[in-house]
Amino acid sequence: MKINKEKIIAGLFFVNGMIVVISLAGIFILLLTNSLPAFKDIKLTEFLFTAEWNPTSYVKEKYGILSMVMSTFMVTLGALLIAIPLGIGTAAYLSDVASHRVRETAKPIVEILAGIPSVVIGFLGIVMVGPLIARAAGLSNGLNAINGSILLAVMALPTIVSLTEDALGSVPKSYTEASLALGGNPWQTLIRVKIPAASSGILAACMLGMGRAIGETMTVLMATGNAPAFPHKFTDSVRTLTASIAIELGEVPYFTTHYHALFAIGLVLFIITFIINLIADIVLHRYEQKVRM
Amino acid sequence: MQKKNVTQILGFFFLRFCMFFVAFILIVIFYDIFTKGIGKISWEFLTQAPRKGMTEGGIFPAIVGTFWVTLITAVFAVPLGMGCAIYLNEYAGDSKLTRLIRMSIRNLSGVPSIVYGLFGVALFVEMMHLGTGILSAGMTLGLMTLPWTITASEEALKSVPKSYREGALALGATKWESIWTNVLPYAIPGMLTGTILGLARAAGETAPILFTGAAFFLPILPRSIKDQFMALPYHLYIMSTQHHAIEKVRPIAYGTALVLIVLVFMMNFSAILIRYKLRKQQRE
């Protein structure tokens, strides 16, 4: 009797554990089944490779996501250009320069930054970063790709800092000691020994930061102006994949081509972030094996 | 030798600059929100509904809405998250299936929040006919919170020494009895802390609730969990982008941002406090 009870409990926990697998598969399947009806009316090549998105046109509806893909790519690139050097620098400071006491007080800064809701960051993009950009660049308003990049950098920073710090921290002590014993100073040890040794961990950190930037919705929705045109420069207003869903899903009638097309955008986002996470996972896994050897 | 030292000084200066800059960002964010939001905070602002086309009055319905939706998130995410963590740490061996579960958790935490919103619309609102409301939005947020809850709970379980389990097993306890009596009591503080941290993030999320239940303005408070609701993050979004007199309601937006930030950090702080208190109790 007792054994049976144990088996039932173990079984329940197993089912519970499988829920995450089912959820992930469920997200994919529901996105897919809700996207497919859109392609009765839209050609897949039109959807992926044309730039004009005008689902409510009276003449001919256009469903091309290329400008949104370009917008997402631009703000993500801009964000990474800011967040990667800043993030790695901060992580290196925390792991190699700061004293124990400074580290204990400085670490919560990164954690608190991670805790700020994205809608608050987006709000500051409107009221603070926007006017600054407008004044500096002489534009009528500062709601553009630069603004989005800056905000996304803030959103991606905590991820990059904490994972890079983990990676630097897991470099075996013997590496550092060997370098110092051979006469390298701490800076050389950091640059030539620790960072190369932790490179796959740092790469994974940057990829996960990139995943966050691509998937962020509220900040870009609020601070990039959302012009649906194809962007050419960083001072252009952009409209990302995430923002397009957020803007249009609220107004679209259910089960129309437009509705299904928005799910198709969601599917594209899901696939992009899934691949990025998977690569980061593989890179990190290899790295862990290498350290263990 | 001299030259190398100069590079080191410059290099470390750069690293220090990075850290200061990150700290600077945080200070600027807090300074701006606090100085411009604090003037709006009053008893009326916290306890009254918006009036006159949301140009006056308070944010009480948004506070209530955020409370209810976070509660539903907790009801959904906490047991499932803890259960999954117990399975992974106590029952699962290192099999292909376990690795699949772990990979799924990492991928779930990387799914964009707006995609969770789409999923919520497709599953809860449409397929399960729950409509848009607190329940649909809470379950959507719950699913999004799940990976964080699991990771934090597993961390807490891992920190319980193996000898605790072995002690119980050696005395003839079954596996579940050893978990129940010797593992969970010590892991609960950590699990609770991690869970509340996850819920704090959920409380501040906007994208998943955009289409699953959050409302622009409601004259009455929600009366059942299937009703639509106002929420603090959504209210801030509305007040800063969608309102017809954006400049005029800017102080309300600042006040809302301040209340939201304070709420999120109060949750964080209470989580840390719970951990501290319970740990102290255990030691005694």
Interface residues (C-beta under 8 A of the other chain):
Chain A: K2 K5 E6 I9 A10 L12 F13 F14 N16 G17 M18 I19 V20 V21 S23 L24 G26 I27 L30 L31 N34 P85 L86 G87 G89 T90 A92 Y93 L94 D96 V97 A98 A106 I109 V110 I112 L113 G115 I116 P117 S118 V119 V120 I121 G122 F123 L124 I126 V127 M128 V154 L157 V161 N185 P186 W187 Q188 L190 I191 L208 G211 R212 I214 G215 E216 T217 M218 L221 M222 T242 I245 A246 L249 G250 Y254 L262 F263 G266 L269 F270 T273 F274 I276 N277 L278 D281
Chain B: K4 N5 T7 Q8 G11 F12 F14 L15 R16 F17 C18 M19 F21 V22 A23 I25 L26 V28 I29 D32 I33 L80 G83 C84 I86 Y87 L88 E90 Y91 A92 L100 I101 M103 S104 I105 R106 N107 L108 G110 V111 P112 S113 I114 V115 Y116 G117 L118 F119 V121 A122 L123 E126 M127 L143 L146 P147 I150 T174 K175 W176 L197 A200 R201 A203 G204 E205 T206 A207 L210 F211 P233 Y234 L236 Y237 S240 T241 R250 A253 Y254 A257 L260 I261 V264 F265 N268
